[in-house]
Each structure stands twice: as structure tokens, then as C-alpha cells.
Amino acid sequence: MKRLWLILPLLFIFSCENNDKDDCIDESKITNFPCDEEYDPVCGCDVVTYSNDCVAENSGVTEWTEGECN
């Protein structure tokens, strides 16, 4: 029974992380609009570095921060 109480919180934590990543990409927003070729990197919530915010947005990424991913 003690093991069950240790395992349940871990399962909950890992299941929440997967849901967050699923919410990171909105497939309905994936487009092919042209973007500038200017390199101004952003780090998407999927931990992928995109060359600029336009490319990230065209890829369906819902959130990003300025700069390359670590």
C-alpha cells in the first residue's frame, strides 16, 4: 500500500507534463505563409529553436520566448 502512495503522485506529475506539451502545438494554426529569413531565434514551448517568431507561429507553436533553447 505504501508503494501505491509513492507511485500515484509520480503518475500524476508525468501525465500533467504530457498534457502541457500537447497544448504547445495547435495543429489548426499550422500554415505555409512566407516569413522573413532574418535570424532572430525564439525557443518554442516544445523546446525547439525556431529561426524567428514567424516560423514558430507558422509551425503552430502557441508560446515561445526570445532566444535559442538551451
PEHU-V74501 format. One record per residue. RES is the residue in one small letter. PSI is psi as a letter, one per 20 degrees, with the letter a starting at -180 (* if undefined). OMEGA is omega in radians with two decimals (none if undefined). Layout:
[[RES;PSI;OMEGA] [RES;PSI;OMEGA]]
This chain:
[[m;h;3.13] [k;h;3.13] [r;h;3.13] [l;g;3.14] [w;h;3.07] [l;h;-3.07] [i;h;-3.08] [l;g;3.11] [p;h;3.11] [l;g;3.09] [l;g;3.13] [f;g;-3.13] [i;g;-3.11] [f;h;3.11] [s;h;3.09] [c;h;3.14] [e;h;3.13] [n;h;3.13] [n;h;3.12] [d;g;-3.13] [k;h;3.09] [d;h;3.14] [d;i;-3.07] [c;h;-3.11] [i;p;3.07] [d;o;-3.05] [e;h;3.13] [s;i;-3.13] [k;j;3.13] [i;p;-3.09] [t;r;3.10] [n;k;3.14] [f;q;3.13] [p;q;3.11] [c;q;3.01] [d;q;3.11] [e;j;3.13] [e;p;3.12] [y;o;3.10] [d;m;-2.89] [p;q;3.01] [v;q;3.11] [c;o;3.13] [g;r;3.11] [c;i;3.06] [d;j;3.11] [v;l;3.04] [v;p;3.09] [t;p;3.09] [y;q;-3.04] [s;h;3.01] [n;r;-3.05] [d;h;3.11] [c;g;3.13] [v;g;3.10] [a;g;-3.13] [e;g;3.10] [n;h;3.12] [s;i;3.11] [g;j;-3.14] [v;p;-3.07] [t;h;-3.13] [e;q;3.07] [w;r;3.06] [t;q;3.13] [e;q;3.11] [g;r;3.14] [e;q;3.05] [c;q;3.10] [n;*;none]]
